[in-house]
Amino acid sequence: MIFKETNKFIIPNLKPVIFNILILFLVLSCSNNDSEVIVEQPLEYFEELNVSYGNDSDQRFDIYLPANRTLDTKVMILVHGGGWSAGDKTDMNLFKGLILQELPDIGIVNMNYRLAETNNNPFPMQINDITAVIEYLKSNRNTFVIDDDFGFIGTSAGAHLSMLWTYAFDTDINIKMVSSIVGPTNFTDPAYLNSSEFQNLFSGFGINLTTDFLEEISPYHQVDTSAPPTILFYGGQDPLIPTSQGIDMRDKLVELGVTHEFTLYENEGHGWSGANGIDTWNKLKIFIQTHLE
């Protein structure tokens, strides 16, 4: 809505024609200066489900944007797990709900990505999907009214993808923090290479597991000193992700001087709830408030 500022003048004893000339002069003067005031209505909460960012039915995301947002409003991107071949964005609904409730000034994008199968390798397909989401958000920044700064929360395979994209593909430095919850970090780790689960999974994709390829898809081998703040959570009894995946990643971040936090729950497996679940969220919330808000 546009309002034009005017002033009231009391001009006694002037003939009507002179009065009209003065009024005309006043109107012209106001129209030629900077007296127009644009009053913008605060933005309302916005939500849209299954936004398409590609031609595949899996290339969809849900977006939740806070009321009163501005072009400084940061967005958290949620990336589900599932061994690169399964899972769905609904698996991240817990984090979505916690952010909506406790970090209400942050936007959320909860994404699906194309799932891997024989002759449909996860790499670089799923990395390309993350790139497509980031580019979609950036190109529609003014429509959504958001910043082009983002964070990642990923779980399991989604944590691996989040770290790998952040460390190796964020050429515009848009990612301000990344979180890994039980995410693989180093595929050249003997503890991983000797795992039958790992061998069976990747052989099902028809991937040739050369050392060069394994290093190319390993966040551990791609991270450098420019990496953004990283927070890691792992379980000491995880049957899928060797403990060394988290510990070695922590040590690499220490070596590089990258801001980070690391938590190992000695008696937990591939995910947890209860007191440790609360502890994870509390630490993650503070990390987000420190590095993304």
C-alpha positions in Angstrom: 0.0 0.0 0.0 1.4 3.4 -0.9 0.7 6.5 1.1 1.6 10.0 0.0 2.6 12.4 2.6 0.7 15.8 2.6 0.7 18.8 4.8 -2.3 21.0 5.8 -2.0 24.7 5.2 -4.5 27.4 6.5 -4.3 30.3 4.0 -6.7 33.0 5.0 -7.9 35.9 2.8 -6.7 34.4 -0.5 -8.8 34.4 -3.6 -9.8 30.9 -4.8 -7.7 31.0 -7.9 -4.5 31.8 -5.9 -5.5 29.1 -3.4 -5.8 26.5 -6.2 -2.5 27.5 -7.7 -0.8 26.9 -4.3 -2.5 23.6 -3.9 -1.4 22.5 -7.4 2.2 23.6 -6.5 2.1 21.6 -3.3 0.9 18.5 -5.1 3.5 18.8 -7.8 6.2 19.3 -5.2 5.2 16.2 -3.3 5.1 14.1 -6.4 8.7 15.1 -7.3 10.4 14.3 -4.1 11.0 11.3 -2.0 7.9 11.6 0.1 6.4 8.3 -1.0 6.3 5.8 1.9 5.9 2.1 1.0 4.3 0.2 3.9 4.9 -3.5 3.5 2.7 -6.0 5.3 4.6 -8.6 7.4 4.9 -11.9 5.6 2.8 -14.8 6.8 3.9 -18.4 7.5 4.3 -20.3 4.3 4.3 -24.0 3.6 4.3 -26.0 0.4 4.6 -29.7 0.0 6.1 -31.7 -2.8 7.7 -28.9 -4.7 9.2 -30.3 -7.9 12.8 -29.6 -8.6 13.3 -32.1 -11.4 11.5 -34.5 -13.7 11.7 -37.6 -11.4 8.9 -38.3 -9.0 11.5 -38.5 -6.2 12.8 -35.0 -6.9 10.5 -33.2 -4.5 10.9 -31.2 -1.3 8.7 -29.7 1.3 9.3 -26.1 2.4 8.3 -24.4 5.6 9.0 -20.7 5.9 8.5 -18.6 9.1 6.3 -15.5 9.4 8.0 -12.1 9.3 10.9 -13.6 7.3 13.3 -11.4 5.4 16.1 -11.9 2.9 18.3 -12.7 5.9 16.2 -15.7 6.9 18.4 -18.8 6.9 17.1 -22.2 5.7 17.9 -25.7 7.1 18.0 -28.5 4.6 17.1 -32.0 5.9 18.5 -35.1 4.1 17.1 -38.5 5.1 19.0 -41.7 5.3 18.3 -45.2 4.0 21.5 -46.7 2.6 21.3 -44.4 -0.6 18.6 -46.8 -1.9 15.7 -46.3 0.5 14.1 -43.8 2.9 11.9 -40.8 2.5 11.7 -37.2 3.6 9.0 -38.1 6.2 11.8 -39.9 8.1 13.0 -36.4 9.0 9.7 -35.2 10.5 11.1 -35.3 14.0 13.7 -32.7 13.1 11.2 -30.7 11.1 8.9 -30.5 14.1 11.7 -29.6 16.6 12.9 -26.8 14.3 9.4 -25.5 13.8 8.8 -25.4 17.5 12.1 -24.4 19.0 13.8 -22.5 16.1 10.9 -20.7 14.6 12.9 -18.1 12.7 14.6 -20.6 10.5 13.1 -21.9 7.3 13.1 -25.7 6.5 13.5 -27.6 3.3 12.9 -31.4 3.7 14.1 -33.1 0.6 13.7 -36.3 -1.2 16.3 -37.5 -3.8 16.5 -40.1 -6.4 17.2 -43.5 -4.9 19.9 -45.8 -6.1 19.5 -49.2 -7.7 21.3 -51.5 -10.1 22.5 -49.4 -13.1 21.4 -46.2 -11.2 24.4 -45.3 -9.1 23.9 -43.0 -6.1 27.0 -41.0 -7.1 26.9 -38.4 -8.6 23.1 -38.7 -9.0 22.2 -37.8 -5.4 24.9 -35.1 -5.2 23.3 -33.6 -8.3 19.9 -33.6 -6.6 21.3 -31.6 -3.7 22.8 -29.2 -6.2 19.5 -28.9 -7.9 17.7 -28.1 -4.6 20.3 -25.5 -3.7 20.1 -23.8 -7.1 16.3 -23.9 -7.0 16.2 -22.1 -3.6 18.8 -19.5 -4.7 17.0 -18.7 -8.0 13.7 -18.3 -6.1 15.2 -16.5 -3.2 13.2 -13.3 -3.7 10.0 -15.2 -4.2 10.4 -17.2 -1.0 12.1 -14.3 0.8 15.0 -16.2 2.2 18.8 -15.9 2.5 21.1 -17.9 0.3 22.9 -19.2 3.4 21.9 -22.8 4.4 22.6 -25.5 6.9 22.4 -29.3 6.6 21.0 -31.9 9.0 21.6 -35.4 7.6 21.2 -38.8 9.0 23.1 -41.9 8.0 23.4 -41.9 4.1 21.9 -38.4 4.2 24.6 -37.3 6.6 27.2 -38.6 4.2 25.6 -36.8 1.3 25.3 -33.6 3.3 29.0 -33.6 4.3 30.2 -34.6 0.9 28.2 -31.8 -0.8 29.4 -29.3 1.7 33.1 -30.1 1.5 33.4 -30.9 -2.2 30.6 -29.1 -4.1 29.8 -25.9 -2.2 31.7 -23.6 -4.6 29.7 -20.5 -3.7 30.2 -21.1 0.1 26.4 -21.2 0.8 26.6 -23.8 3.6 27.2 -22.3 7.1 27.0 -25.5 9.1 26.6 -29.2 8.6 25.4 -31.9 11.0 26.2 -35.6 10.6 24.1 -38.1 12.6 25.7 -41.6 12.1 26.9 -40.6 8.7 29.7 -42.5 6.8 32.8 -40.4 6.3 35.6 -42.5 5.0 35.1 -45.4 2.6 38.8 -46.3 2.5 38.6 -47.1 6.3 39.6 -50.8 6.6 36.8 -51.2 9.1 34.3 -50.2 6.4 36.0 -52.0 3.5 36.0 -55.3 5.5 32.3 -55.0 6.3 30.1 -57.5 4.5 27.2 -55.0 4.7 29.2 -52.4 2.9 30.4 -54.8 0.2 26.9 -56.2 -0.4 25.4 -52.7 -0.6 27.8 -51.2 -3.1 28.1 -54.3 -5.2 24.3 -54.1 -5.7 24.8 -50.7 -7.3 27.3 -52.2 -9.8 30.1 -49.8 -8.6 33.7 -50.4 -9.2 35.3 -49.8 -5.8 38.6 -48.3 -6.8 40.6 -46.4 -4.2 40.3 -43.2 -6.2 36.5 -43.5 -6.4 36.2 -44.3 -2.7 38.3 -41.2 -1.8 36.2 -39.1 -4.2 33.0 -39.9 -2.4 34.5 -39.7 1.2 34.0 -36.5 3.2 37.1 -37.4 5.1 39.2 -37.1 2.0 37.4 -34.1 0.6 37.3 -31.8 3.6 39.8 -28.9 3.9 40.5 -25.9 6.0 37.6 -23.9 4.3 35.0 -26.3 5.7 32.1 -24.7 7.7 31.4 -25.7 11.3 30.5 -29.4 11.6 28.8 -31.3 14.4 29.0 -35.1 14.6 27.0 -37.7 16.5 27.9 -41.4 16.5 27.0 -44.6 18.4 29.6 -46.8 19.9 27.6 -50.0 19.2 26.5 -49.1 15.7 26.3 -52.3 13.6 26.4 -50.3 10.3 28.8 -47.5 10.8 32.2 -48.3 12.5 33.1 -46.1 15.4 36.2 -45.1 13.5 34.1 -43.2 11.0 33.2 -40.6 13.6 36.5 -40.6 15.5 38.7 -40.3 12.4 36.5 -37.5 11.0 36.8 -35.6 14.3 40.6 -36.0 14.2 40.7 -34.7 10.7 38.7 -31.6 11.6 41.0 -31.0 14.6 44.0 -31.3 12.2 42.5 -28.8 9.8 41.4 -26.4 12.5 37.7 -26.6 11.4 35.2 -25.5 14.1 33.4 -28.7 15.2 31.8 -30.7 17.9 31.8 -34.5 18.4 29.7 -36.7 20.5 30.1 -40.5 20.8 27.3 -42.3 22.7 29.3 -45.4 23.7 26.2 -47.7 24.3 24.1 -46.6 21.3 23.6 -48.1 17.9 22.5 -46.7 14.6 20.2 -44.1 16.2 18.8 -43.5 19.6 16.1 -41.9 21.7 15.5 -41.1 25.3 18.0 -39.1 27.3 20.6 -39.3 24.5 18.1 -38.2 22.0 17.4 -35.1 24.0 21.1 -34.5 24.5 21.6 -34.7 20.7 18.9 -32.1 20.0 20.0 -29.8 22.7 23.6 -29.8 21.4 22.4 -29.5 17.8 20.0 -26.6 18.7 22.8 -24.6 20.3 25.1 -25.3 17.3 22.4 -24.0 14.9 21.8 -20.9 16.9 25.5 -20.2 17.0 26.4 -20.8 13.4 23.2 -20.4 11.3 20.7 -18.1 12.9 
